[in-house]
Amino acid sequence: MAYILPILLLVSQMTVLIVAQYSDPSSGPYCGKKNICCKGREDRCAHEVIYEGGDTMCYCDQFCYRPHGRGDCCEDYHTVCVLNGTTTPVPTTEPPTPTTPTVTETTRAPAFLNATCSTSCYNDQDDKCSNHRCLIQDEIIKQVNNDRYLKWRASDYSQFSYKKLKDGLVYKLGTFKLNPALFRMGAERYDNDEPYLPQFDARLRWPHLISPVVDQGWCGSDWAVSLATIVSDRYGIQSNGAEKVRLSPQTLLSCNVQRQQGCKGGHLDIAWRFAQVFGLVDEECFPYQADQNSCPFRLEDDLLSDGCEPVVPERRERYKIGPPIRLDRERDVMYDIFNSGPIQAYMEVYQDFFHYKTGIYRHSKYGNQIMKGYHTVRLVGWGEEDNQKFWIAANSWGTEWGEKGYFRIARGVNECKIESFFISVLCYVTES
């Protein structure tokens, strides 16, 4: 019993730990000294509140107050700033709460939504902002949309509201940086000198065989989603529709666990090797859950042992693939997609990409230029617009993002390193 009480006291203190950024939390109230943090609008008078469900910011200025108790004031704001006569709260006239709240440059994320980022963090040189910069920022949207030299436009997305950039780079992407040895992997060279089409879209050539856009959720599983959708497409195409199937990225997320980190990311080469050796099951048999749940299958089993119904009666083993094939020339990529279906592309992602709405994307000078992540997407075609060449790619952030879940990115210039590493594959179809 003598040991239990101190432990309980420690736990209770940790769940309400207050980390004051501009005053010593042990020296007094969170709202700081009189006449400094109580008046006017002072976003610097902020304190990070860490609690069991996450973390948020509380404030000590006049504008932290909101009607109906929905403000983002620190818990002692009323005592320190109001009762002591230091200031009078300024209630803002708020419109009805929107169904999908947006973050703007002048609006802080309300505390009742457990805001986890600071909208005042724009300066890349500000170290204090590195952990609190918002993923989506109005300033970036305005800058991109006012730049007449850019060929793409930006938008706000409610799914990213109040999310931190550092978290978005983990949980909306997921691919680990490629091992340099993979770039030394021999690239396929197709013996084909025919002129390529100026535009091509796999969705138009095989309208019933291309998988729909997946929403990976708040889970860094792009490595699993892109692989599963590409293999799904190619099974349908290479079997002439006989094995039209939607394969389960959850198979990789839950069962391909050795040296992988589930929703915190995965290695492409390990994922492709798993699909080659053990194969995938279909989405109906093991639906995507955006979480690393336990694997319900034994790796050495087949579809019948898994309790999964095959698309064709002759199939017993899981849906497996041949060795991955690397492509590195634009002409070979086009030839492969045109004949066999979508392929996987690897790219770098910076903050501005999350804002993409439409057009031909090129990384801009707006937003954070230091923090970046790695992403894998499904390349389905190419085209040209106003003498600008582009690739067409399916993202994995749902159909509300971008051009109904797709985006176009500049082609022929290795934009965001997207032309540095392409992967194609052949499937072991049962019928064709």
C-alpha positions in Angstrom: 0.0 0.0 0.0 2.9 2.3 0.7 4.0 2.0 -2.9 0.5 2.3 -4.5 -0.4 5.8 -3.2 2.7 7.6 -4.7 2.1 5.8 -8.0 -1.6 6.9 -8.1 -0.6 10.5 -7.3 2.0 10.4 -10.1 -0.5 9.1 -12.6 -3.1 11.6 -11.7 -0.6 14.4 -12.1 0.6 13.1 -15.5 -2.9 13.1 -17.0 -3.4 16.8 -16.4 0.2 17.9 -16.9 0.4 21.5 -18.1 3.5 22.6 -20.0 3.6 26.4 -20.1 5.5 27.8 -23.0 6.0 31.3 -21.8 5.8 31.1 -18.0 7.1 28.6 -15.5 4.1 26.3 -14.7 5.4 25.8 -11.2 5.6 29.5 -10.4 1.9 30.3 -10.6 -1.3 30.2 -12.7 -1.3 29.2 -16.3 -2.5 32.6 -17.4 0.8 34.2 -16.4 1.5 37.6 -14.9 -1.1 40.3 -14.4 -1.6 42.8 -17.3 0.6 40.7 -19.6 -1.4 37.8 -20.9 -4.9 38.9 -20.1 -5.5 41.8 -22.5 -5.9 41.9 -26.2 -5.3 39.0 -28.6 -2.0 37.3 -27.7 -1.5 33.9 -29.2 1.9 33.8 -27.6 0.1 33.5 -24.2 -0.6 29.8 -24.9 -0.1 26.7 -22.9 0.0 23.1 -24.1 -2.4 20.9 -22.2 -1.5 17.2 -22.3 -4.2 14.8 -21.2 -5.1 11.2 -21.7 -7.0 11.7 -25.0 -4.4 13.8 -26.7 -3.1 17.3 -26.4 -4.5 20.8 -27.1 -3.7 24.4 -26.4 -5.4 26.8 -23.9 -5.1 30.6 -24.1 -5.1 33.5 -21.7 -6.2 36.5 -23.9 -9.5 38.3 -24.2 -10.4 36.4 -27.3 -10.3 32.9 -25.7 -13.8 33.3 -24.5 -16.7 31.9 -26.5 -20.4 31.9 -25.8 -22.0 28.7 -24.4 -18.8 27.6 -22.8 -17.1 26.6 -26.0 -14.0 28.7 -25.6 -10.3 27.7 -25.5 -9.4 29.6 -22.2 -7.1 28.0 -19.7 -8.9 26.7 -16.6 -7.8 29.6 -14.4 -8.5 32.4 -17.0 -11.7 33.5 -15.2 -10.0 33.7 -11.8 -6.8 35.4 -12.9 -8.0 37.7 -15.7 -11.7 38.4 -15.0 -12.3 38.3 -11.2 -9.1 40.2 -10.6 -10.3 42.9 -12.9 -7.4 42.6 -15.3 -9.6 42.4 -18.4 -13.1 41.8 -19.6 -13.7 38.9 -21.9 -14.6 39.8 -25.4 -17.3 37.3 -26.6 -17.1 37.0 -30.4 -20.3 36.7 -32.4 -20.1 33.3 -33.9 -22.1 31.8 -36.7 -23.7 28.4 -36.2 -21.0 25.7 -35.9 -20.5 24.2 -39.4 -20.9 20.5 -40.0 -17.2 20.3 -41.1 -15.3 23.1 -39.3 -12.5 24.7 -41.1 -9.2 26.2 -39.8 -8.4 29.7 -40.9 -5.5 32.1 -40.3 -7.6 34.1 -37.8 -9.5 31.2 -36.1 -8.0 29.0 -33.5 -9.2 25.4 -33.3 -11.8 25.4 -30.4 -10.8 23.5 -27.4 -14.1 21.5 -27.4 -12.8 19.8 -30.7 -9.5 18.8 -28.9 -7.5 20.9 -31.3 -4.0 19.5 -31.8 -2.3 22.2 -33.9 -1.6 25.9 -33.8 -2.8 28.0 -36.7 -0.3 30.8 -35.8 2.6 28.5 -36.8 3.7 29.5 -40.3 7.4 30.4 -40.0 9.6 27.5 -41.0 12.4 28.8 -38.8 10.3 28.8 -35.6 11.5 25.7 -33.7 8.6 26.1 -31.3 6.2 25.5 -34.2 7.7 22.2 -35.5 5.4 20.0 -33.4 2.3 22.2 -33.7 2.1 23.4 -37.3 -1.3 22.6 -38.9 -1.5 20.3 -41.8 -4.0 22.5 -43.7 -3.5 26.3 -43.6 -5.6 29.0 -45.2 -2.4 31.0 -46.0 -1.2 28.2 -48.3 -4.5 28.0 -50.1 -4.5 31.7 -50.7 -0.9 31.8 -51.9 -1.4 28.8 -54.3 -4.7 30.1 -55.7 -3.2 33.6 -56.3 -0.1 32.3 -58.1 -0.8 32.6 -61.8 2.3 30.6 -62.7 1.1 27.5 -60.9 -1.1 25.1 -63.0 -2.9 23.7 -60.0 -5.4 25.0 -57.3 -5.7 24.3 -53.6 -8.6 23.7 -51.3 -9.4 23.1 -47.6 -10.3 19.6 -46.5 -12.3 18.9 -43.4 -10.6 15.5 -42.9 -7.4 17.3 -42.3 -8.8 20.0 -40.0 -7.0 20.5 -36.7 -4.4 17.8 -37.6 -0.7 18.4 -37.2 1.6 18.4 -40.2 4.0 16.1 -38.5 1.2 13.5 -38.0 -0.1 13.9 -41.5 3.3 13.0 -42.9 3.1 9.7 -41.0 -0.6 8.7 -41.0 -1.7 10.0 -44.4 1.4 8.6 -46.1 3.2 5.6 -44.7 5.9 4.5 -47.1 9.4 4.3 -45.6 12.3 5.9 -47.5 13.6 3.4 -50.0 16.8 1.6 -49.3 19.4 2.9 -51.8 20.1 -0.6 -52.9 16.7 -0.7 -54.5 17.7 2.0 -56.9 20.4 -0.3 -58.2 17.8 -2.9 -59.1 18.0 -3.6 -62.8 15.2 -1.8 -64.8 13.2 -3.5 -67.5 13.7 -2.4 -71.0 10.9 -3.1 -73.5 11.8 -3.6 -77.2 9.3 -1.2 -78.5 9.8 1.8 -80.8 6.2 2.6 -81.5 5.2 6.2 -80.7 3.2 6.4 -77.5 -0.3 7.9 -77.3 -0.4 11.6 -76.2 -2.9 10.6 -73.6 -4.2 7.4 -72.0 -6.4 6.5 -69.0 -6.7 3.0 -67.8 -10.1 3.9 -66.3 -11.4 4.4 -69.9 -9.8 1.3 -71.4 -10.8 -1.0 -68.6 -13.8 0.8 -67.1 -15.1 -2.2 -65.1 -11.7 -3.6 -64.0 -10.1 -0.6 -62.3 -10.4 -0.5 -58.5 -12.2 2.4 -56.9 -10.2 4.9 -54.8 -9.6 3.8 -51.3 -9.6 6.0 -48.2 -6.7 4.8 -46.0 -8.1 6.8 -43.1 -5.8 8.1 -40.4 -3.4 5.2 -40.9 0.0 5.2 -42.7 -0.9 2.3 -45.0 -0.4 3.8 -48.4 2.2 1.0 -49.0 -0.5 -1.6 -48.5 -3.3 0.2 -50.2 -1.4 1.1 -53.4 -0.1 -2.5 -53.7 -3.5 -4.1 -53.1 -5.3 -1.9 -55.6 -2.6 -2.3 -58.3 -2.6 -6.1 -58.0 -6.4 -6.1 -58.0 -6.5 -4.1 -61.3 -3.9 -6.4 -62.9 -5.6 -9.6 -61.9 -8.8 -8.4 -63.7 -6.9 -7.1 -66.7 -4.5 -10.0 -67.2 -7.3 -12.5 -66.8 -9.5 -10.6 -69.3 -12.0 -10.1 -66.6 -12.2 -13.7 -65.4 -10.6 -12.9 -62.1 -12.0 -9.5 -61.4 -11.3 -9.1 -57.7 -10.8 -6.4 -55.0 -7.9 -7.5 -52.9 -7.5 -6.6 -49.2 -4.8 -4.2 -48.1 -5.7 -5.3 -44.6 -3.9 -8.6 -45.4 -0.7 -6.7 -45.6 -1.4 -4.4 -42.7 -2.3 -7.3 -40.3 -0.3 -10.2 -41.6 2.9 -8.7 -43.1 4.3 -7.6 -39.7 7.9 -8.6 -39.8 10.0 -5.4 -40.0 6.8 -3.5 -40.8 5.1 -1.0 -38.6 1.4 -1.2 -39.6 -0.3 2.2 -39.5 3.0 3.9 -38.7 4.5 2.8 -42.1 6.0 0.0 -44.1 8.8 -1.0 -46.5 7.8 -1.5 -50.2 10.2 -4.3 -50.9 9.0 -6.3 -47.9 5.4 -5.8 -48.9 5.9 -7.0 -52.4 7.9 -10.0 -51.2 5.0 -10.9 -48.9 2.5 -10.7 -51.8 4.8 -12.8 -53.9 5.3 -15.6 -51.3 2.1 -15.6 -49.3 -0.4 -13.7 -51.5 -3.5 -11.7 -50.6 -7.1 -12.5 -49.8 -10.0 -10.5 -51.2 -11.6 -7.4 -49.5 -14.9 -9.2 -48.7 -13.0 -11.9 -46.8 -10.9 -9.5 -44.8 -12.2 -5.9 -45.1 -10.0 -2.9 -44.7 -10.2 -1.4 -41.1 -7.4 1.2 -41.1 -5.9 -0.5 -38.1 -3.3 -3.2 -37.4 -5.5 -5.9 -36.1 -4.3 -9.4 -35.6 -3.9 -11.6 -38.6 -6.7 -14.2 -38.8 -4.9 -16.5 -41.2 -2.0 -18.9 -41.1 0.6 -17.8 -43.7 1.0 -21.2 -45.1 -2.7 -21.8 -45.7 -4.8 -21.2 -48.9 -8.1 -19.5 -49.6 -10.2 -22.5 -48.7 -8.5 -22.8 -45.3 -8.9 -19.0 -44.8 -12.6 -19.4 -45.4 -12.4 -17.1 -48.4 -14.5 -17.8 -51.5 -12.4 -17.6 -54.7 -13.6 -15.7 -57.7 -13.2 -18.8 -59.9 -13.7 -22.4 -58.7 -10.3 -23.5 -59.9 -8.4 -21.2 -57.6 -7.2 -22.5 -54.3 -4.1 -20.5 -53.4 -4.2 -16.9 -52.5 -3.8 -14.1 -55.0 0.0 -14.1 -55.6 2.3 -12.2 -57.9 5.6 -12.7 -59.8 8.8 -10.8 -58.9 8.4 -7.0 -58.9 9.7 -5.3 -62.1 11.4 -1.9 -61.9 10.8 0.7 -64.6 12.7 3.9 -65.0 12.1 5.2 -68.5 9.0 7.2 -69.4 8.4 5.2 -72.6 8.6 1.9 -70.7 6.2 3.1 -68.0 3.7 4.0 -70.7 4.1 0.7 -72.6 3.6 -1.2 -69.4 0.5 0.6 -68.2 -1.1 0.6 -71.7 -0.7 -3.2 -72.0 -1.0 -4.5 -68.5 -2.6 -1.9 -66.2 -1.7 0.5 -63.4 1.7 0.5 -61.7 3.1 1.8 -58.4 4.9 5.1 -58.2 7.0 6.4 -55.3 7.2 10.2 -54.5 8.1 12.8 -52.0 5.3 14.8 -50.3 5.5 18.3 -48.8 2.9 20.2 -47.0 1.4 21.9 -50.1 0.4 18.6 -51.6 -2.3 18.0 -49.0 -4.1 21.1 -50.3 -4.3 19.9 -53.9 -7.7 20.2 -55.5 -7.2 20.2 -59.3 -4.8 20.9 -62.1 -1.2 19.7 -62.8 0.7 19.5 -59.5 4.2 20.8 -59.0 5.7 21.4 -55.6 5.4 25.1 -54.8 7.4 27.4 -52.6 4.4 27.7 -50.2 4.1 25.9 -46.9 6.8 24.1 -45.0 9.8 23.3 -47.1 11.7 21.2 -44.6 9.3 18.5 -43.4 8.5 15.8 -46.0 7.4 12.3 -46.2 7.3 9.4 -48.8 4.2 8.2 -50.5 3.2 5.5 -52.9 0.4 5.9 -55.4 -1.3 4.0 -58.3 -0.3 5.4 -61.7 -3.2 4.9 -64.2 -2.3 7.0 -67.2 -0.9 10.2 -68.7 -1.8 13.2 -70.8 -1.0 16.7 -71.9 -2.7 20.1 -71.3 -1.6 23.4 -72.6 1.7 21.9 -73.5 2.2 20.5 -70.0 2.7 16.8 -69.8 1.4 14.9 -66.7 0.8 11.6 -65.1 -2.6 10.6 -63.7 -2.4 8.9 -60.3 -4.9 7.5 -57.8 -4.3 8.7 -54.3 -5.6 6.9 -51.2 -7.4 9.7 -49.3 -10.9 9.1 -50.5 -12.9 10.6 -53.4 -13.5 14.0 -51.7 -9.8 14.8 -52.1 -8.3 16.1 -55.4 -10.0 15.2 -58.7 -12.4 12.6 -57.2 -9.5 10.9 -55.4 -7.0 11.3 -58.3 -4.4 13.9 -59.1 -2.3 14.9 -62.0 1.4 15.6 -61.6 4.0 17.0 -64.0 5.6 14.4 -66.2 9.1 14.2 -67.7 10.7 16.3 -65.0 10.9 13.8 -62.1 8.5 16.1 -60.1 8.8 15.2 -56.4 11.0 12.2 -57.4 7.9 10.4 -58.8 9.9 9.2 -61.8 12.7 7.7 -59.7 11.1 4.4 -58.8 8.2 2.7 -60.6 7.1 -0.9 -59.9 5.2 -3.2 -62.2 4.2 -6.8 -61.6 2.6 -9.8 -63.3 -0.1 -11.8 -61.6 -0.6 -15.6 -61.4 -4.0 -15.7 -63.0 -6.0 -18.9 -63.0 -8.1 -18.1 -66.1 -7.7 -15.7 -69.0 
